[in-house]
Amino acid sequence: MAGIMDTVNQRTQLVGQNRLELLLFRLHGRQRFGINVFKVREVLQCPKLTSMPHSNPYIRGVAHIRGQAISVIDLSLATKGKRIENLENRFIVIAEYNRSVQGFLVEGVERIVNIKWEDVMPPPKGAGRTSYLTAVTEIENELVEIIDVEKILEEISPASTEISEELRSAPEGRDWSETILLIADDSAVARNQIKRALEPLGIPMVTQKDGRDALNWLKEKSKELGGDISRVVPLMISDIEMPEMDGYTLTAEVKADPALKNMHIILHTSLSGVFNQAMIKKVGADDFIAKFHPDELAGAVRKWLGVDVSAENASQ
């Protein structure tokens, strides 16, 4: 197990290269699943769990690890699979999502693989278990499924999308009805959370499911407008982890395009632990916000829209 995690400390080297490392694991049978190593703190053989009366049925108990009580979620149950048995022979993946630490109970852990984001594809459309996938990829001629952890966490403990009263109005300075906020995120749960939180601002929003789609939409919009899009699309809120093109690469592409570069970019991600500030600056992002705090997000939106207004006033 130590060998599997030896590369975790090197994971930041992949940031900005449109690559990721996946920790491969199994729930039941031969099907392999993946989780981004960047979110993984450690992998442990499942310790003794303390039961929690009246807790969500997906939570198998609490593990006491390094002085911290961590809820352990049965990933198989949470994705509508069979309950994982024989816990003494199973593993928990300790991961940090959305400003909190969780343990994910899995049947077995394999190894870490290094792949390109362009080889990670949106999941096939369908019902059942596929609704819990955020992406798929192929490794050694076998399909690896990447679970939408944000959907699972939302079902267990829904995040509030309410913003403070003082933020519940459109930013002053101009009529925002013809303005578009672009949201790029591969998780449908995250896209809906952002929309609900920002709706009180009264600014129209367009969503895209990954970086490639967002970039294509922006390029088409710039052709439609005949150049600089920043007065119509002054701000994009983008996830970092997305199939086909990650948020860092998307940001770099936007900032390299003369018609797009004046748009502000907020990177909004469930990578709430250690993150690469140097890379955020290198690709030209304006802000970084860990998911999910509606007031922080709404405040950042108002801030960066206000920068545009100030710039307009200064030029007059």
C-alpha positions in Angstrom: 0.0 0.0 0.0 2.9 2.3 0.7 4.1 1.8 -2.8 0.7 3.0 -4.2 0.9 6.2 -2.3 4.6 7.0 -3.0 3.7 9.1 -6.0 1.0 11.2 -4.2 3.6 13.8 -3.1 4.6 14.2 -6.7 1.1 14.8 -8.0 1.3 18.6 -8.3 3.9 18.2 -11.1 1.0 17.2 -13.4 -1.0 20.4 -12.7 -1.4 22.5 -15.8 -0.2 19.8 -18.2 -3.7 18.6 -19.0 -2.9 15.3 -17.2 -4.0 13.6 -14.1 -3.2 10.6 -11.9 -6.0 8.3 -11.0 -6.0 5.9 -8.1 -7.7 2.8 -9.4 -9.9 0.7 -7.1 -12.7 -1.9 -7.2 -16.1 -2.0 -5.5 -17.5 -5.4 -6.6 -16.3 -7.7 -9.3 -13.9 -6.8 -12.1 -15.1 -3.2 -12.8 -12.4 -0.6 -12.0 -13.1 2.9 -10.8 -10.9 5.9 -10.4 -10.4 8.9 -8.1 -8.0 11.8 -8.8 -4.9 11.3 -6.6 -4.8 15.1 -6.0 -7.8 14.7 -3.7 -6.4 11.6 -1.8 -4.7 12.1 1.5 -4.0 8.4 2.2 -5.2 4.9 1.7 -5.6 2.6 4.7 -6.7 -0.9 5.5 -10.2 -0.4 6.9 -9.9 0.2 10.7 -12.5 -0.6 13.2 -15.5 1.6 12.6 -17.8 3.2 15.2 -21.4 2.9 14.2 -23.6 6.1 14.0 -27.2 5.7 15.0 -29.7 7.3 12.7 -27.0 8.2 10.1 -27.4 8.1 6.4 -27.5 4.4 5.3 -24.5 5.0 3.0 -22.3 5.8 6.0 -20.9 2.6 7.5 -19.5 4.3 10.5 -16.8 6.7 11.8 -13.0 6.0 11.7 -10.8 7.6 14.2 -7.6 8.5 12.3 -4.7 10.6 13.5 -6.9 12.3 16.1 -9.7 13.1 13.6 -13.2 11.4 13.4 -13.9 10.7 9.7 -17.2 9.5 8.3 -16.7 6.4 6.1 -19.1 6.2 3.0 -19.7 2.8 1.4 -19.0 3.8 -2.3 -20.8 0.7 -3.6 -24.0 1.4 -1.6 -23.8 5.1 -2.5 -23.8 4.3 -6.2 -26.7 1.8 -5.8 -24.5 -1.2 -5.7 -24.2 -4.0 -3.1 -23.0 -3.4 0.4 -19.3 -4.1 0.9 -18.7 -6.9 3.4 -15.7 -8.3 5.3 -14.5 -4.9 6.3 -11.3 -6.2 8.0 -10.1 -7.1 4.4 -11.2 -3.8 2.8 -9.7 -0.4 2.4 -10.7 3.2 2.9 -9.6 6.1 0.7 -9.2 9.3 2.8 -10.0 12.2 0.5 -10.7 15.9 0.7 -13.7 17.3 -1.2 -15.5 20.6 -0.9 -13.7 21.7 2.3 -14.3 18.5 4.2 -12.5 15.1 4.7 -14.3 11.8 3.9 -13.4 8.2 4.0 -14.6 6.1 1.0 -14.9 2.4 1.7 -13.8 0.3 -1.3 -13.2 -3.5 -1.8 -9.7 -3.2 -3.2 -7.1 -0.7 -4.3 -4.9 -1.4 -7.3 -2.4 1.3 -8.4 -2.0 4.8 -9.7 -2.0 5.6 -13.4 -1.0 8.7 -15.3 -3.3 9.7 -18.2 -4.2 12.7 -20.3 -7.4 14.7 -19.7 -8.1 14.5 -23.4 -8.4 10.7 -22.9 -11.1 11.2 -20.2 -14.5 11.3 -21.8 -18.0 12.2 -20.5 -20.0 9.1 -19.4 -22.4 7.4 -21.8 -26.0 8.5 -21.5 -28.2 6.1 -19.6 -29.9 5.3 -16.4 -28.9 3.5 -13.2 -25.3 3.5 -12.1 -24.1 5.8 -15.0 -25.9 8.6 -13.2 -23.1 8.5 -10.6 -20.3 8.9 -13.1 -18.6 12.1 -14.0 -16.3 10.6 -16.6 -14.9 7.4 -18.1 -11.5 6.5 -19.6 -9.9 3.4 -21.1 -6.9 1.7 -19.5 -5.5 -1.5 -20.8 -8.5 -2.0 -23.0 -10.9 -1.8 -20.1 -13.3 0.9 -19.1 -12.5 2.8 -15.9 -15.4 4.7 -14.4 -14.8 8.0 -12.5 -17.4 8.5 -9.8 -19.2 11.8 -9.4 -18.3 12.2 -5.7 -20.0 15.6 -5.6 -23.4 13.9 -6.4 -22.9 11.4 -3.6 -22.0 14.0 -1.1 -25.0 16.2 -2.1 -27.3 13.2 -1.6 -25.9 12.5 1.9 -25.6 16.1 3.1 -27.0 18.7 0.7 -25.0 21.9 0.5 -26.8 25.2 1.1 -27.0 27.5 -2.0 -28.5 30.4 -0.1 -26.5 33.7 -0.2 -26.5 36.5 2.3 -29.1 39.2 2.0 -26.5 41.9 1.3 -25.4 39.9 -1.8 -28.8 39.2 -3.2 -28.9 41.9 -5.8 -27.4 42.6 -9.2 -24.0 44.5 -9.2 -24.5 48.1 -9.9 -23.1 50.0 -12.8 -25.0 48.8 -15.8 -27.9 46.8 -17.1 -26.8 43.1 -16.7 -29.8 41.6 -18.6 -27.7 41.3 -21.8 -24.7 39.9 -19.9 -23.8 36.2 -19.7 -21.9 34.4 -16.9 -20.3 31.2 -18.3 -20.1 28.2 -16.0 -17.9 25.2 -17.0 -18.2 22.1 -14.8 -18.5 18.4 -15.6 -20.7 17.7 -12.5 -24.4 18.4 -13.1 -24.7 18.8 -9.3 -22.1 21.5 -9.2 -23.5 23.3 -12.2 -26.9 23.4 -10.5 -25.5 24.5 -7.2 -23.7 27.5 -8.9 -26.8 28.5 -10.8 -29.0 28.4 -7.7 -26.5 30.4 -5.7 -26.1 33.1 -8.3 -29.7 33.4 -9.5 -30.5 36.3 -7.1 -27.8 38.4 -8.9 -30.2 38.5 -11.9 -27.5 37.8 -14.4 -28.2 35.2 -17.2 -26.0 32.1 -17.1 -24.9 29.6 -19.7 -23.4 26.2 -18.6 -21.0 23.9 -20.4 -20.1 20.4 -19.2 -16.4 20.5 -19.8 -13.4 22.7 -20.8 -13.5 21.8 -24.5 -17.2 22.7 -24.8 -16.7 25.9 -23.0 -13.8 27.0 -25.2 -15.8 26.1 -28.4 -18.7 28.1 -27.1 -16.5 31.1 -26.4 -14.9 31.0 -29.8 -18.3 30.8 -31.5 -19.6 33.7 -29.3 -16.5 35.8 -30.3 -17.2 35.2 -34.0 -20.9 36.2 -33.4 -19.8 39.4 -31.7 -16.9 40.2 -34.1 -14.2 40.3 -31.5 -13.7 41.0 -27.8 -16.4 39.2 -25.8 -15.7 40.7 -22.4 -18.6 43.2 -22.4 -21.1 40.4 -23.1 -19.3 37.5 -21.3 -17.2 39.3 -18.7 -16.7 36.3 -16.4 -16.3 32.5 -16.5 -16.5 30.2 -13.5 -14.6 27.0 -14.3 -14.0 23.8 -12.5 -10.4 22.5 -12.7 -11.0 18.8 -13.2 -13.0 18.2 -16.4 -12.9 15.6 -19.2 -11.1 16.4 -22.4 -9.7 19.7 -21.2 -9.0 20.7 -17.6 -9.6 24.2 -16.2 -6.0 25.2 -16.2 -5.6 24.4 -19.9 -9.0 26.1 -20.6 -7.8 29.2 -18.8 -4.5 29.3 -20.7 -6.3 28.9 -24.0 -8.7 31.7 -23.2 -5.9 34.1 -22.1 -3.9 33.3 -25.3 -6.8 34.4 -27.5 -7.0 38.1 -28.2 -10.8 38.0 -28.5 -11.2 36.2 -25.1 -8.4 37.3 -22.9 -10.2 40.3 -21.3 -12.7 38.0 -19.7 -12.2 37.3 -16.0 -11.9 33.7 -14.8 -12.7 32.2 -11.4 -11.4 28.7 -10.9 -14.0 27.0 -8.7 -13.0 23.5 -7.6 -13.5 20.7 -5.1 -9.7 20.5 -4.7 -10.0 22.2 -1.4 -6.8 21.1 0.2 -3.4 22.0 -1.2 -3.5 23.6 -4.6 -1.0 25.2 -6.9 -1.1 29.0 -6.6 1.9 29.3 -8.9 -0.1 27.5 -11.7 -3.2 29.7 -11.1 -1.0 32.8 -11.7 0.8 31.2 -14.6 -2.3 30.4 -16.6 -3.8 33.8 -15.8 -6.8 33.0 -13.7 -8.1 35.9 -11.6 -9.3 34.0 -8.6 -9.5 30.6 -6.9 -12.4 29.4 -4.7 -12.8 26.0 -3.1 -16.3 24.5 -3.4 -18.8 25.1 -2.1 -19.4 28.4 -0.3 -22.2 30.4 -1.9 -21.3 33.7 -0.3 -17.7 33.5 -1.3 -18.7 32.7 -4.9 -21.3 35.4 -5.1 -18.9 37.9 -3.6 -16.2 37.0 -6.1 -18.6 37.4 -9.0 -19.6 40.8 -7.8 -15.9 41.7 -7.3 -14.9 40.8 -10.8 -17.9 42.3 -12.4 -17.0 45.4 -10.5 -13.5 45.4 -11.9 -15.1 45.7 -15.4 -17.2 48.6 -14.3 -14.3 50.4 -12.8 -12.3 49.9 -15.9 -15.1 51.3 -18.0 -15.3 54.4 -15.7 -11.6 54.9 -15.8 -11.5 54.9 -19.6 -14.2 57.5 -19.9 
